[in-house]
Amino acid sequence: MQNDQTSGDSSVERILATARARIAERSEAARAQRAAQERRWRFFFLLALMALIAALLLAPAPTLERKLILALSGVCAQQHNLFVGGIQLPLCARDTGMYLSLLATLSVILLRGRGKAGGLPPRGILATLVGLVVIIAVDGVNSTINEIGMTPWYEPRNDLRAATGMGAGAGLAVVLMLLFNRALRRDVDETLPVLGAWRELGLIALINTVVLTVVLLDVGFLAWPLALLDLLGVSGTLFVTALTAIAVLMNYDGTVTRLSQLARPATFALILTGAFLAGMAWLRAALLGG
């Protein structure tokens, strides 16, 4: 009787061990398949990126300066542009300030170890960011009043346009980070604020001040880095927005722990970003006849 029970227990253990082994094999096979898919889509992403760079370099414009202006012509009115070292930056002063500040803010967020943050900034910092958005709105209205022939509240200037744009860029970066992390990350930390200390906001302000000073002092050797950062800021914002939306539609929401997991939706988002910029540039040229 004892032997029969022992034999039965052994049979059950063998069955369970076999089942566990098969589950492990299937899990390993699934992981290997996902890894192969990620590698394939990373290749497609790099291919799409190289194609977009080639399209920019082959754009119908005589110089790289004009190519960058053409690439962003559909998303910016390109009035009141800044010049550095004789090079016209491809965005207007306000947009240049906004997107350079966005890149600076994202850099500070990541360097401060807040890449997985999903919490709002403290109330004081949040109120300051909202206030900076209000300021750019006021400056924009003032500029519009001047352009339609009415008496402005104060004289519009490019340095003010750039400075107010920088304030709004910090807020836009916080929104983008929250949107991406809360929508897609499985390991998002909603108790960790995207910006959590005044010194972080102060560091962003310091970087923005240095960048604005470089522009106003016309430091020529930084003209091309600033122009390329303009392009990166606009295209990066469009790309992250498109990536978040496409990934959610593909059911990646709340599943991402590694950025490489997003290779497939990122490829589609990159293509969509390039198509949007090209389409808007073509539309503007068609409407304006040039």
ChimeraX attribute file (.defattr): number of C-alpha atoms within 10 A of each C-alpha:
attribute: neighborCount
match mode: 1-to-1
recipient: residues
	/A:1	6
	/A:2	7
	/A:3	8
	/A:4	9
	/A:5	10
	/A:6	11
	/A:7	12
	/A:8	12
	/A:9	12
	/A:10	12
	/A:11	12
	/A:12	12
	/A:13	12
	/A:14	12
	/A:15	12
	/A:16	12
	/A:17	12
	/A:18	12
	/A:19	12
	/A:20	12
	/A:21	12
	/A:22	12
	/A:23	12
	/A:24	12
	/A:25	12
	/A:26	12
	/A:27	12
	/A:28	12
	/A:29	12
	/A:30	12
	/A:31	12
	/A:32	12
	/A:33	12
	/A:34	13
	/A:35	14
	/A:36	12
	/A:37	15
	/A:38	17
	/A:39	16
	/A:40	13
	/A:41	21
	/A:42	19
	/A:43	15
	/A:44	17
	/A:45	21
	/A:46	14
	/A:47	13
	/A:48	17
	/A:49	16
	/A:50	12
	/A:51	14
	/A:52	17
	/A:53	13
	/A:54	11
	/A:55	15
	/A:56	18
	/A:57	14
	/A:58	12
	/A:59	17
	/A:60	11
	/A:61	14
	/A:62	9
	/A:63	11
	/A:64	15
	/A:65	16
	/A:66	16
	/A:67	19
	/A:68	22
	/A:69	21
	/A:70	21
	/A:71	22
	/A:72	21
	/A:73	21
	/A:74	19
	/A:75	15
	/A:76	16
	/A:77	13
	/A:78	18
	/A:79	11
	/A:80	13
	/A:81	17
	/A:82	22
	/A:83	18
	/A:84	20
	/A:85	14
	/A:86	11
	/A:87	17
	/A:88	18
	/A:89	25
	/A:90	29
	/A:91	27
	/A:92	22
	/A:93	25
	/A:94	28
	/A:95	26
	/A:96	29
	/A:97	26
	/A:98	31
	/A:99	29
	/A:100	27
	/A:101	31
	/A:102	28
	/A:103	23
	/A:104	23
	/A:105	27
	/A:106	22
	/A:107	14
	/A:108	20
	/A:109	24
	/A:110	14
	/A:111	10
	/A:112	13
	/A:113	10
	/A:114	20
	/A:115	19
	/A:116	23
	/A:117	24
	/A:118	25
	/A:119	21
	/A:120	18
	/A:121	18
	/A:122	14
	/A:123	10
	/A:124	11
	/A:125	17
	/A:126	16
	/A:127	12
	/A:128	14
	/A:129	21
	/A:130	14
	/A:131	15
	/A:132	21
	/A:133	20
	/A:134	15
	/A:135	17
	/A:136	23
	/A:137	15
	/A:138	14
	/A:139	21
	/A:140	17
	/A:141	14
	/A:142	18
	/A:143	20
	/A:144	14
	/A:145	15
	/A:146	16
	/A:147	12
	/A:148	9
	/A:149	8
	/A:150	11
	/A:151	12
	/A:152	16
	/A:153	13
	/A:154	10
	/A:155	10
	/A:156	17
	/A:157	12
	/A:158	15
	/A:159	17
	/A:160	16
	/A:161	22
	/A:162	26
	/A:163	23
	/A:164	25
	/A:165	28
	/A:166	33
	/A:167	26
	/A:168	26
	/A:169	30
	/A:170	26
	/A:171	21
	/A:172	22
	/A:173	23
	/A:174	23
	/A:175	13
	/A:176	16
	/A:177	22
	/A:178	22
	/A:179	16
	/A:180	20
	/A:181	23
	/A:182	20
	/A:183	20
	/A:184	23
	/A:185	20
	/A:186	16
	/A:187	16
	/A:188	22
	/A:189	17
	/A:190	15
	/A:191	10
	/A:192	16
	/A:193	19
	/A:194	28
	/A:195	23
	/A:196	20
	/A:197	13
	/A:198	13
	/A:199	10
	/A:200	16
	/A:201	18
	/A:202	11
	/A:203	14
	/A:204	24
	/A:205	18
	/A:206	13
	/A:207	16
	/A:208	24
	/A:209	15
	/A:210	12
	/A:211	19
	/A:212	20
	/A:213	13
	/A:214	16
	/A:215	20
	/A:216	14
	/A:217	11
	/A:218	17
	/A:219	13
	/A:220	14
	/A:221	10
	/A:222	15
	/A:223	20
	/A:224	17
	/A:225	10
	/A:226	20
	/A:227	24
	/A:228	14
	/A:229	19
	/A:230	25
	/A:231	22
	/A:232	16
	/A:233	22
	/A:234	23
	/A:235	20
	/A:236	17
	/A:237	19
	/A:238	18
	/A:239	22
	/A:240	19
	/A:241	16
	/A:242	20
	/A:243	25
	/A:244	24
	/A:245	19
	/A:246	19
	/A:247	22
	/A:248	16
	/A:249	11
	/A:250	11
	/A:251	10
	/A:252	19
	/A:253	19
	/A:254	15
	/A:255	14
	/A:256	18
	/A:257	14
	/A:258	10
	/A:259	9
	/A:260	14
	/A:261	19
	/A:262	20
	/A:263	22
	/A:264	22
	/A:265	22
	/A:266	24
	/A:267	22
	/A:268	19
	/A:269	23
	/A:270	23
	/A:271	18
	/A:272	16
	/A:273	23
	/A:274	21
	/A:275	13
	/A:276	16
	/A:277	20
	/A:278	19
	/A:279	14
	/A:280	17
	/A:281	19
	/A:282	17
	/A:283	14
	/A:284	16
	/A:285	14
	/A:286	10
	/A:287	8
	/A:288	8
	/A:289	7
	/A:290	7
